[in-house]
Amino acid sequence: MSGRTSAFGGLATLEPLIDQCVHCGFCLPTCPSYLLLNQEMDSPRGRIYLMKAAIEDRVSISDAFVRHFDTCLGCMACETACPSGVRYAPLIEETRAAIEQHHDRSASDRFFRSLLFHVLPHPGRLRLLALPIGMARLVRRLPRVMSWLPEKMRNLIALAPTVGLADAWRTLPEHTPAIGRRRLRVGLLTGCVQRVFFGQVNEATARVLAAEGCEVIAPGRQECCGALALHAGRDADARSFARSLIDTFEAADVEQIVVNAAGCGSAMKTYGELLKDDPQWADRARAFAAKVRDATETLAGLGAPRSARHRIGLRVAYHDACHLAHAQGVRAEPRTVLASIPGLTLMPLAENDICCGSAGIFNLVQPAMASELGRRKATRIAESSADAVATSNPGCILQIRAAGRANGHEVPVFHVMELVDASIRGRHPGQDAP
C-alpha cells in the first residue's frame, strides 16, 4: 500500500458514500464556493471526484489538491440539494483529517491555524482578548490604518465583536429553576465564543427556557464541544473534547441538552458517529447525541408558549444558519418560535440557503471569499427591507454585522433567543446586550 493510499485509509471506509454521488449537478447552484469560483473542483461533486481519485491513488495530497478542499465552507447545502442522499459531512471531515495529518502547510498557515485553535476553544484564553478587541474596534474606524494591515489582520479587526471586559468575564448560574410547574430538566451548552462574546445570548436562553417550565443546568466545568476542530480536520482534538463534554453532562442527569449555537449542535448530534470506534465511549456518545436539541427545537416541542409575550414591532429577516438548516435539518422550529412573538413580521430573505461566509474558521482562513459571501448576504438583507436580522449561530452574527458595516447598510443582528427573551420581559431587543 502506498503512502498516498494509507493517508486516505479512513476515507476509503466511506467509499460507499462516495459511490452514491451520480454527479448530477444539483449541488452546484447551492454551493457557495462554486458560485464564487465557478470551478468544477471547487464544487461538492468535484471534490467527491477528487476523493475517489485519492482513494484509487490517482492523485496526491498536493497544494493544488488541498486548495480545493480549503475553499469548502462545510455548509452542507449540498446535502439538502442532493437527490441521491449523499452524506457529504463525513466525507469532507475525513478528507480534511487526512490533509491535516499528511500535508505540510506553509509555515505562516500552520502558525495562524495553530494560534486559532490555541485560543478559540478555550474561554479562559478568549477572555484575555477582550481588551485587544476593544482596541481593534477603534482601529476599524481608521480606514487609512486598516489599509496598511495584512488581509487576515484587517479581517480579524472587521469581525471584532462588541464586548467589554466585564461582559467577557460574566458567568451563567449553574442552576436556573423552572418558573411554575417543571416540564423538563435540561442541560445548557454555554460554548466558547458564545460564552465569552455572547454571554447575553446564554442568559436569554436560560431565562426563556425557565419561563417555559424548564429547569436549566449549565455546568461550570464544561469545555468546548469540539465543533471547530471537527470541521477543520483536527479529529483527535474533536474526540477529546467530545469525551469531556459527554462526561460533564452525564453527571448533570438531564433529559435534553440544549444548544444555542448551530455549529456546536451539529457536531454534538454526530458524537455517536465520531466515537463509534471507541468501545468505551460509543454507547455513551450515542445516548448523549440522542438528547441534543437546538434551543428552538426544545421550545417548539413544548407546544404553545406558557409565558406571556409582549409586542415587538419589528420586520425581521431570519437567516438560516447552515449548520442548523442543512446539517441538522432544523428550519421550521426557529420560524415557529419567532412567529409566537406578537407584532413581529418575518420578511422573506432571498438566497437564504447560501452561506453568509462565517462557516467555523472559514472567514478567518479564507477572508477574501468570506467577505464576498458576506457582501452578498448583506445585499440580500438590504433588499428585504427588514429592520433587524435573527439567526441561531454566533459566527453568523459576527459575519453579518461585519458585512453590514462594510456594505453601508448595518441593521441589528439578534439571536432568536434574544428576541423571545425581549418579548417575554417586555423590553426592546438588545436592551441588555453589551
Secondary structure by P-SEA (a helix, b strand, c coil): ccaaaaaaaaaaaacccccccccccccccccccccccccccccaaaaaaaaaaaaaccccccaaaaaaaaaccccccccccccccccaaaaaaaaaaaaaacccccaaaaaaaaaaaaccccaaaaaaaaaaaaaaaaaaacaaaaaaccaaaaaaaaacccccccccccccccccccccccccbbbbbbccccccccaaaaaaaaaaaaaaccbbbbbccccccaaaaaaacaaaaaaaaaaaaaaaaaaacccbbbbccaaaaaaaaacccccccccccaaaaaaaaaacccaaaaaaaaccccbbbbbbbcbbbbbccccccccccccaaaaaaaaacccbbbbbbcccccccccccccccccaaaaaaaaaaaaaaaaaacccccccccaaaaaaaaaaaaaaccccccccaaaaaaaaaaccccccccc
